[in-house]
């Protein structure tokens, strides 16, 4: 009688594989928990410099993401992301990397308020363009560093209108507007603007400009050469070098210089940018379809020809 054949030790192999999978899963879980809780326990990883990119036109609604584009966040989303940094114990300082030509008045103010209210050391870095509204919001930081060749300034307000009445006359188109008041269709592209209407809009532009100018003067107090500032506060663009001579920026340098400055303001030891732990801040655009609504300022522009912005 033959002895019974020994079956392959399949159960042992299965046990080993199961144990290995459990260990791998446990390791992944531990890693995920570490990163999940590290913002609340900065001693685990040390404090970081949060990096917020402002690299878009500043609009209220932003551009919704589509099948073909990731879109851009609106001012409220950006402001909410900035405010959330105030509650993060791992964030020692915030660096705003600015690359924007400005945008609408309301959007700029919403982001500026969040920057100004953030109770952490704040540094702005001008990479390529930081003009008009983008410069406005940067004045809410503690320190501004600019690339020498960055374009900045453009301190002013603009409203753009299109008068198509001459063209409509040539092609025989007559447009009649029934209004409740003589200025209800102010800025209409179907007729020329009257001197009285120009005065009304000029007063509005002057009011917004005075606010812009006062914000710059107040935030740059003690660093701004007021006489030189008055000479250039006419909407002209400036290089980083020119802005530094006026006191609109504090220092010329690179993004790495800005990282080190932010770290030092937060008392984070750093000899170079390589010594600083960065924590990028994401503010994704709201989801939307191909036919999502435009921003409020674009709706006004389309309906009346009126576009007011820090641009």
Protein Blocks (a to p, Z undefined) as FASTA:
>chain_A
ZZdddddffklmmmmmmmmmmmmmmmmmmmmmmmmmmmmmmmlnopadddddddbdcdfk
lpaddfkbgbjadfklmmmmmmmmmmpmklmbdcdddddebdafklmmmmmmmmmmpccd
dddddfkbcghjlmmmmmmpmbdcddfkbceejiacddddddfklmmmmnopacddddfb
fklmgoiakbccdfklmmmmmmmmmmmmmmmmmmmmmmmgojacfklmmmmmnopacdfk
lmmmnopafbdcdfklmmmmmmmmnopacfbfklpccdddddddddddfkbccdfklmmm
mmnopacddZZ
